[in-house]
Amino acid sequence: MKRCIVGGVTVLVLCLSACSLGPTSNVTGLWGGRGVSLDARSADVQLQFTCSGAVSPELSLAGDGHFEGTAHVTAVSWAGPAPTILRLSGTLSGDVMSLSIATLWPPSGGQADTIITRQAYTLRLGAAPDFSGYGCLL
């Protein structure tokens, strides 16, 4: 009987430990902000920026509201080199998302003169994106 109780407690502790190590959920919903929209209503997260678009796999949300991931650029509306991968990170707090995008230049990868640009956005759940005042090459 004692062996059965010890084994049961061990299994319970291992299950609880595994649950607390992994992400609790994914970023979901339709989010909008100045110059950006994020649509996480399906398995692929669609990002739309003023003059470009990108797609990311689901973004796992940690218990503290933090997430990280990468997105592949799918469209740009300018001539010249464009990034191919974006690094995403951010936090959720209620219906507000802070999103940071890091882009590696040159797009072909890190070199001695590599520049990493960062752009920060604030998005609201259910808000329409605001792309007003911007012009893009089509």
Secondary structure as GFF3:
##gff-version 3
##sequence-region A 1 138
A	DSSP	alpha_helix	2	21	.	.	.	ID=ss1
A	DSSP	beta_strand	25	26	.	.	.	ID=ss2
A	DSSP	beta_strand	29	33	.	.	.	ID=ss3
A	DSSP	beta_strand	36	40	.	.	.	ID=ss4
A	DSSP	beta_strand	45	49	.	.	.	ID=ss5
A	DSSP	beta_strand	52	56	.	.	.	ID=ss6
A	DSSP	beta_strand	60	61	.	.	.	ID=ss7
A	DSSP	beta_strand	66	76	.	.	.	ID=ss8
A	DSSP	beta_strand	85	93	.	.	.	ID=ss9
A	DSSP	beta_strand	96	105	.	.	.	ID=ss10
A	DSSP	beta_strand	115	125	.	.	.	ID=ss11
###
